[in-house]
Amino acid sequence: MLLRAIGAGIADMIFPPRCIACPEPTDAPHGLCPACWRETHFIAGAACRRCGVPLLGDEAGDADVCDGCLRHPPAWDRGAAAVLYEGAGRRVVLSLKHGDRLDTVGPLAAWMAAAGRDLLAGADVIAPTPLHWRRLARRRYNQSAELAKRIGRLSGRPVAVDLLCRVRATKPQERMNRLSRAANQAGAFAVPARRRAEVAGRSVLLVDDVLTSGATLSACADTLRAAGAARVDVLVLARVAFDDSREL
């Protein structure tokens, strides 16, 4: 232990720890600098129990469901998110997704495990949203699967990274509205025959990096229910606070 501590101290002198959201130095590894901490909006307090978005004013009532989920109920049961998809929260998502920053998986998964503590307590199995094999070949890793595996280790819950597979490549959804996103994801997922026994009658916790309109997660939830899942919840790293794609 002493040698390990000495080695870590020497490494920090040569390569000082950096903020996971920017190049600024930090006091400890895998953390945020003061500026990024101030602009990371952790979701705490009243939040929608379906999608995790913070609730304000009249929305924060007994129902604990946001207006968006009341108008367009998602296919899953409950949901939670760690941060809002803005500021430093957006930067850490993009650096993990497109910047090969697998070193951030640990702290980001810890944020998610804290936000989804109640969901994890009732989960029989954790599953990530899958990538199509062509996209996986280009990216070399599925960021949702990496987060799911680390959350499984933190929570002690089993993880099945191939519980779902993406059987059809879909178009990028950035410029699509809610209905177009739903149509884009329809029929895109399947539960492999070898995994059906792990789904039937069980509570599945879906893990993804970002929740925008919910089209992808709803398509996954519909697929799991068709395979016999008793319950489907979702846990995401970041939640878009408001998105026009929820409307027509």
C-alpha positions, 0 to 999 in steps of 0.5 A, a space after each residue: 500500500 505504501 509503495 502504491 501511494 508513493 507511486 501515485 504521488 510521483 505520477 501526480 507530480 509528473 502528470 497532474 490530475 486534470 478536470 474530466 470536463 476541461 484541461 484545468 488541473 484538479 486537486 484529485 484525479 477523476 474530478 471537476 475543476 471549480 469552474 466546471 463544478 459550478 456549471 454542472 447541474 446535478 439533478 437533485 430535489 423534485 424530479 419527474 419519476 418517469 424521465 428524471 427531468 427537474 420539476 418546477 412550480 405546479 409540476 412538483 406535485 403529488 404525481 411527480 410527473 412532468 408535463 412532457 411525460 403526461 402528454 407523451 408517456 414513455 414506454 418504461 416505468 420509472 427513470 432517473 438522470 444524474 445531470 442536465 445535458 448542458 454546460 460541463 455535463 454536456 462536455 463530459 458526455 461528448 468526450 466519453 461518446 466521441 473523444 475516447 475518454 474511457 477514463 471518465 467512466 468511473 466517476 460518471 458511473 458513480 454519479 449515475 449510481 447515486 442518482 439511480 439508487 432506488 432503481 438499482 435496488 429493484 433491478 434484476 439485471 442491468 442492460 445498456 442500449 446497444 449500438 449497431 455493429 457498424 457503428 460499434 466498429 467505427 467507435 470501437 466501444 459502446 459508451 452505454 455498455 461501459 457505464 452499465 458495467 461499472 454501475 453493475 460493479 458499484 451496485 452488485 447487480 448483474 449486467 448483460 451487455 447483450 440483453 438487447 441487440 440493434 438489428 437495424 441501423 438508424 439515422 442520426 436523430 439530431 434534427 428529427 421531431 418526436 414522431 420522426 424519432 419514434 419511427 426511426 427507432 421502430 423495429 430497431 431492437 431485438 432480444 436474442 433467443 439465448 437471452 429471453 429466459 433472462 428477460 421473462 418476468 424480470 425487472 430490467 434497468 436500461 442504461 444510456 448516456 443521454 435522454 432527449 425525446 426518449 424514442 430510443 429507450 422507449 423502443 428498447 422498453 417495448 422490445 423488452 416487454 414483448 419478450 416478457 419483462 415484468 418491469 423496465 426502468 431507465 437510468 441515464 447520465 444526462 437529461 435534456 432539460 427541454 426539447 422541442 422534439 417531444 412535440 410534433 
